[in-house]
Amino acid sequence: ASVKTRAKRRFLELQEKGEPADLAKIAADIEDRDYRDMHRDISPLRQAEDATLVDSSDMTIDQVVERILELCR
């Protein structure tokens, strides 16, 4: 999912728990973590060349599962 979507999901999780949340800070933290994960010296996080990307930004969990099952068939 996009940074915007992941930040919104996390923001809503924290709100449901009654915890303070700053959407912009959450998004910045996610972007920073993504950058560090992709640029680390050992085992940088990268999509495999033969992988199929499933962008779940605008999908429900059920839709993601269904899309993955379609790819497996």
NURO-947950 format. One record per atom (N, C-alpha, C, O): atom name; x, y, z. Coordinates in Angstrom, 3 decimals. Layout:
REC  atome        xx        yy        zz
REC     CA         X         Y         Z
...
END
This chain:
REC  atome        xx        yy        zz
REC      N     0.849    -1.181     0.000
REC     CA     0.000     0.000     0.000
REC      C     0.892     1.242     0.000
REC      O     2.057     1.195     0.397
REC      N     0.329     2.321    -0.444
REC     CA     1.069     3.582    -0.491
REC      C     1.365     4.083     0.921
REC      O     0.735     3.659     1.890
REC      N     2.329     4.985     1.018
REC     CA     2.655     5.585     2.308
REC      C     1.419     6.264     2.887
REC      O     1.126     6.124     4.075
REC      N     0.700     6.995     2.050
REC     CA    -0.496     7.701     2.495
REC      C    -1.515     6.736     3.092
REC      O    -2.084     7.005     4.150
REC      N    -1.744     5.624     2.422
REC     CA    -2.715     4.638     2.891
REC      C    -2.244     3.977     4.180
REC      O    -3.024     3.819     5.120
REC      N    -0.962     3.589     4.228
REC     CA    -0.449     2.943     5.437
REC      C    -0.486     3.891     6.629
REC      O    -0.789     3.477     7.748
REC      N    -0.175     5.168     6.389
REC     CA    -0.221     6.152     7.471
REC      C    -1.647     6.330     7.982
REC      O    -1.879     6.415     9.188
REC      N    -2.591     6.383     7.059
REC     CA    -3.993     6.547     7.458
REC      C    -4.460     5.341     8.262
REC      O    -5.155     5.493     9.267
REC      N    -4.079     4.145     7.823
REC     CA    -4.455     2.924     8.553
REC      C    -3.894     2.961     9.978
REC      O    -4.599     2.658    10.941
REC      N    -2.625     3.334    10.099
REC     CA    -1.983     3.391    11.422
REC      C    -2.631     4.473    12.288
REC      O    -2.855     4.268    13.481
REC      N    -2.929     5.622    11.683
REC     CA    -3.577     6.720    12.381
REC      C    -4.915     6.262    12.971
REC      O    -5.220     6.531    14.133
REC      N    -5.703     5.569    12.152
REC     CA    -7.005     5.079    12.619
REC      C    -6.855     4.030    13.715
REC      O    -7.652     3.999    14.653
REC      N    -5.842     3.171    13.607
REC     CA    -5.578     2.177    14.657
REC      C    -5.307     2.865    15.990
REC      O    -5.863     2.490    17.022
REC      N    -4.442     3.879    15.949
REC     CA    -4.094     4.588    17.175
REC      C    -5.303     5.331    17.751
REC      O    -5.499     5.353    18.966
REC      N    -6.106     5.934    16.883
REC     CA    -7.305     6.625    17.349
REC      C    -8.274     5.661    18.026
REC      O    -8.862     5.989    19.056
REC      N    -8.440     4.470    17.447
REC     CA    -9.326     3.476    18.038
REC      C    -8.864     3.060    19.431
REC      O    -9.680     2.730    20.291
REC      N    -7.548     3.078    19.645
REC     CA    -6.990     2.734    20.952
REC      C    -7.011     3.921    21.903
REC      O    -6.651     3.788    23.073
REC      N    -7.434     5.091    21.401
REC     CA    -7.462     6.275    22.237
REC      C    -6.100     6.922    22.420
REC      O    -5.912     7.734    23.326
REC      N    -5.152     6.567    21.565
REC     CA    -3.803     7.108    21.652
REC      C    -3.671     8.332    20.744
REC      O    -4.302     8.394    19.688
REC      N    -2.856     9.301    21.152
REC     CA    -2.668    10.479    20.296
REC      C    -1.955    10.081    19.006
REC      O    -1.096     9.200    19.006
REC      N    -2.319    10.736    17.916
REC     CA    -1.730    10.386    16.624
REC      C    -1.641    11.625    15.742
REC      O    -2.565    12.437    15.687
REC      N    -0.516    11.752    15.059
REC     CA    -0.279    12.847    14.121
REC      C    -0.048    12.220    12.754
REC      O     0.980    11.582    12.524
REC      N    -1.005    12.401    11.846
REC     CA    -0.953    11.747    10.540
REC      C     0.322    12.101     9.777
REC      O     0.943    11.219     9.184
REC      N     0.717    13.355     9.780
REC     CA     1.919    13.770     9.053
REC      C     3.170    13.113     9.633
REC      O     4.059    12.704     8.886
REC      N     3.242    13.013    10.947
REC     CA     4.400    12.375    11.602
REC      C     4.434    10.888    11.294
REC      O     5.498    10.324    11.040
REC      N     3.283    10.262    11.317
REC     CA     3.213     8.830    10.999
REC      C     3.692     8.593     9.567
REC      O     4.477     7.678     9.321
REC      N     3.227     9.409     8.625
REC     CA     3.630     9.264     7.217
REC      C     5.134     9.474     7.073
REC      O     5.797     8.730     6.351
REC      N     5.675    10.480     7.753
REC     CA     7.119    10.740     7.685
REC      C     7.906     9.564     8.261
REC      O     8.937     9.182     7.708
REC      N     7.436     8.996     9.350
REC     CA     8.103     7.832     9.956
REC      C     8.090     6.636     8.998
REC      O     9.090     5.928     8.879
REC      N     6.973     6.411     8.323
REC     CA     6.872     5.300     7.377
REC      C     7.828     5.522     6.202
REC      O     8.531     4.598     5.792
REC      N     7.855     6.736     5.663
REC     CA     8.767     7.041     4.553
REC      C    10.216     6.824     4.975
REC      O    11.008     6.261     4.218
REC      N    10.564     7.269     6.184
REC     CA    11.928     7.102     6.689
REC      C    12.269     5.626     6.833
REC      O    13.349     5.194     6.430
REC      N    11.356     4.856     7.403
REC     CA    11.617     3.419     7.581
REC      C    11.755     2.721     6.233
REC      O    12.641     1.885     6.055
REC      N    10.881     3.060     5.279
REC     CA    10.973     2.474     3.944
REC      C    12.333     2.776     3.307
REC      O    12.967     1.896     2.725
REC      N    12.765     4.026     3.428
REC     CA    14.052     4.420     2.840
REC      C    15.198     3.621     3.473
REC      O    16.056     3.084     2.772
REC      N    15.197     3.553     4.800
REC     CA    16.269     2.799     5.489
REC      C    16.242     1.328     5.081
REC      O    17.291     0.732     4.837
REC      N    15.046     0.742     5.006
REC     CA    14.937    -0.674     4.633
REC      C    15.447    -0.930     3.217
REC      O    16.058    -1.966     2.957
REC      N    15.203     0.003     2.305
REC     CA    15.618    -0.181     0.913
REC      C    17.096     0.140     0.682
REC      O    17.664    -0.283    -0.324
REC      N    17.715     0.868     1.583
REC     CA    19.101     1.299     1.373
REC      C    20.091     0.721     2.367
REC      O    21.240     1.160     2.403
REC      N    19.688    -0.244     3.170
REC     CA    20.627    -0.842     4.124
REC      C    21.644    -1.687     3.369
REC      O    21.360    -2.201     2.287
REC      N    22.822    -1.824     3.945
REC     CA    23.907    -2.564     3.299
REC      C    23.624    -4.057     3.191
REC      O    23.922    -4.685     2.175
REC      N    23.054    -4.610     4.238
REC     CA    22.799    -6.049     4.260
REC      C    21.315    -6.303     4.005
REC      O    20.452    -5.772     4.703
REC      N    21.041    -7.108     3.012
REC     CA    19.681    -7.512     2.648
REC      C    18.719    -6.333     2.479
REC      O    17.696    -6.267     3.162
REC      N    19.037    -5.408     1.580
REC     CA    18.098    -4.303     1.362
REC      C    16.758    -4.828     0.860
REC      O    16.696    -5.794     0.100
REC      N    15.706    -4.182     1.293
REC     CA    14.362    -4.607     0.923
REC      C    14.073    -4.194    -0.510
REC      O    14.028    -3.006    -0.831
REC      N    13.875    -5.196    -1.374
REC     CA    13.587    -4.951    -2.790
REC      C    12.594    -5.995    -3.278
REC      O    12.555    -7.129    -2.799
REC      N    11.806    -5.574    -4.236
REC     CA    10.873    -6.510    -4.861
REC      C    11.677    -7.430    -5.776
REC      O    12.534    -6.966    -6.528
REC      N    11.408    -8.711    -5.715
REC     CA    12.082    -9.661    -6.589
REC      C    11.721    -9.364    -8.041
REC      O    10.621    -8.892    -8.329
REC      N    12.644    -9.641    -8.945
REC     CA    12.427    -9.345   -10.366
REC      C    11.186   -10.046   -10.918
REC      O    10.490    -9.498   -11.773
REC      N    10.914   -11.243   -10.435
REC     CA     9.785   -12.005   -10.969
REC      C     8.522   -11.895   -10.103
REC      O     7.560   -12.637   -10.304
REC      N     8.531   -10.966    -9.143
REC     CA     7.377   -10.800    -8.254
REC      C     6.271    -9.993    -8.921
REC      O     6.522    -9.154    -9.787
REC      N     5.061   -10.263    -8.503
REC     CA     3.905    -9.496    -8.954
REC      C     3.489    -8.583    -7.808
REC      O     3.219    -9.051    -6.702
REC      N     3.437    -7.296    -8.071
REC     CA     3.064    -6.325    -7.052
REC      C     1.546    -6.248    -6.940
REC      O     0.853    -6.045    -7.937
REC      N     1.037    -6.411    -5.728
REC     CA    -0.379    -6.236    -5.455
REC      C    -0.488    -4.991    -4.578
REC      O    -0.184    -5.037    -3.386
REC      N    -0.917    -3.892    -5.165
REC     CA    -1.061    -2.637    -4.427
REC      C    -2.395    -2.658    -3.705
REC      O    -3.454    -2.572    -4.328
REC      N    -2.335    -2.773    -2.402
REC     CA    -3.557    -2.905    -1.600
REC      C    -4.085    -1.559    -1.110
REC      O    -4.945    -1.516    -0.230
REC      N    -3.583    -0.467    -1.666
REC     CA    -3.967     0.870    -1.191
REC      C    -5.471     1.080    -1.156
REC      O    -5.991     1.638    -0.190
REC      N    -6.167     0.652    -2.175
REC     CA    -7.609     0.878    -2.261
REC      C    -8.398    -0.422    -2.208
REC      O    -9.476    -0.536    -2.792
REC      N    -7.837    -1.409    -1.491
REC     CA    -8.480    -2.717    -1.418
REC      C    -8.767    -3.091     0.033
REC      O    -8.040    -2.707     0.949
REC      N    -9.842    -3.848     0.215
REC     CA   -10.120    -4.424     1.531
REC      C    -9.252    -5.676     1.686
REC      O    -8.633    -6.139     0.728
REC      N    -9.217    -6.205     2.885
REC     CA    -8.455    -7.438     3.111
REC      C    -8.997    -8.558     2.226
REC      O    -8.228    -9.309     1.626
REC      N   -10.312    -8.665     2.148
REC     CA   -10.916    -9.712     1.315
REC      C   -10.535    -9.547    -0.153
REC      O   -10.291   -10.536    -0.845
REC      N   -10.484    -8.322    -0.627
REC     CA   -10.100    -8.071    -2.017
REC      C    -8.636    -8.444    -2.260
REC      O    -8.295    -8.969    -3.320
REC      N    -7.784    -8.175    -1.293
REC     CA    -6.368    -8.550    -1.421
REC      C    -6.233   -10.064    -1.499
REC      O    -5.521   -10.595    -2.351
REC      N    -6.927   -10.745    -0.601
REC     CA    -6.884   -12.217    -0.601
REC      C    -7.370   -12.758    -1.935
REC      O    -6.745   -13.651    -2.508
REC      N    -8.481   -12.224    -2.436
REC     CA    -9.030   -12.689    -3.703
REC      C    -8.045   -12.440    -4.858
REC      O    -7.878   -13.294    -5.729
REC      N    -7.409   -11.287    -4.858
REC     CA    -6.438   -10.979    -5.925
REC      C    -5.259   -11.944    -5.885
REC      O    -4.803   -12.408    -6.930
REC      N    -4.771   -12.244    -4.707
REC     CA    -3.650   -13.182    -4.575
REC      C    -4.074   -14.573    -5.025
REC      O    -3.312   -15.264    -5.701
REC      N    -5.277   -14.988    -4.659
REC     CA    -5.772   -16.293    -5.096
REC      C    -5.900   -16.344    -6.618
REC      O    -5.585   -17.360    -7.237
REC      N    -6.366   -15.241    -7.223
REC     CA    -6.464   -15.189    -8.685
REC      C    -5.079   -15.367    -9.316
REC      O    -4.939   -16.062   -10.322
REC      N    -4.084   -14.752    -8.739
REC     CA    -2.722   -14.868    -9.291
REC      C    -2.177   -16.291    -9.158
REC      O    -1.360   -16.727    -9.968
REC      N    -2.629   -17.003    -8.141
REC     CA    -2.146   -18.370    -7.905
REC      C    -2.811   -19.388    -8.834
REC      O    -2.269   -20.467    -9.074
REC      N    -3.965   -19.042    -9.343
REC     CA    -4.712   -19.991   -10.182
REC      C    -4.145   -20.079   -11.559
REC      O    -4.655   -20.831   -12.390
END
